[in-house]
């Protein structure tokens, strides 16, 4: 009898993210190195591309469509998938499962640095950039959808959580991440300070407290980009986290031990 194919995994990007694509001969992936590590274990991968700054509802609808289309095209119909989602992508996945009838298709959601309770930096951006400086007026004139800014505030996520209970039969796992300010990528220096003042330890954008949902698989010593394989912070003088792909493999080992994925 043939060995069962390992469980299909959906790698879903976050805010400002993208799916895999090629730039000439160069392949670019959002989950850098993680996709390759999972594929080498035999997991069929689905890598969606949704609106980078759209609302949770808009992104979740597209996520569902891609999973259904790719499953049908690749003979994966009838297989339940595991959705591994970074940042805002975790909220998309939760919305999809609860509100779009996908609990039958999803065995588990693993969120990585997802702001389940919102981010105080989204609050800061809404107040200082959008309301005071009128950024929304500019994006409206240009016809740009930046609904994500509203959806990621702490008040908006509180409403989202109240309206989006966990779906029966789906396992929920989460990973948090944190680093001190001097060890995050420079692009996060300001946001790290804002989130620290309001929520405590964080990865530069999302606090540990906000990232925890369901069964927490731990807090990785990484910033918000390092958790997807993009190491932009210096790691020369202190113990390093290094390649993040083995962390994902250990997470899949946990899911296999729980009977959620076929190894």
C-alpha angles and dihedrals in degrees: 000000000000119000113254116256111248116258115282113250126209113209105202123190130223137225113331087007135136141200124247116297142161126244101196106302092343119096114211121197130186093216093050111210092348094089091052093049092051093045090052088059088057100254113148105233130216113192111187128197115210134169106301097218104016128120123282089250093052094046093046092054091053091045090056092048093052094048092050094045095047093044091054094045094049100041095253097124110132092028117113113225135213113230114212106191132183124213113318088007089077091061090049090053094049091049091048094051097044102036107024101051097252100128088099090058101041123070096181145352119219111193120197117200091338116166096229090166094035130254126271087217089064086053090051093049092048092052102038105030106026104034104028099035096033097236091155090059090057094047091047090053090050093046093240122155109222097157089134091080091063094041094055099055117110094247092049092050091049088057091044092053092049090052097040112060118181112273119246113252095023121106117221121208130171141193123203126197135202142173134166115261096257090057101052126090111278091246087069100050095101098039091047090058093049094049093044092054092051107029111012129234115021147155096251096282111023126048123227090241093053094046096057115099130150113337108002114218094197142274116288120213094237141100127245093276098037090062088067094046100267108125106191098148121087114257102178108106102036136047108289134222092211124177109018096201095086088057089060091047091053089050089054089049088057092050090048090052088052091052093245098117132034106238 
